[in-house]
């Protein structure tokens, strides 16, 4: 058994941030985020009420980033898979 923790969101090979989910839990979180965005677009029409739409999408995105931060690989700048540090 590996001592390495199983991250829901692995780090990207290049750049800063996370790549696609690597576990079913990560896929559920991503699907939930996307599924909650759809009713926001339909119910809070951005053409009519831009402020509420921005608040809704910002809140969902912040929650999603917090989950990625807590359950994902620690973010840092990466230059590829072959880097040593």
Buried (B, 14 or more C-beta within 10 A) or exposed (E): EEEEEEBBBBBBEEEEBBBEBBBEBBEEBBEBBEEBBEEBEEEBEBEEEEEBBEEBBEEBEEBBEEBBEEBBBEBEEBEEEEEEE
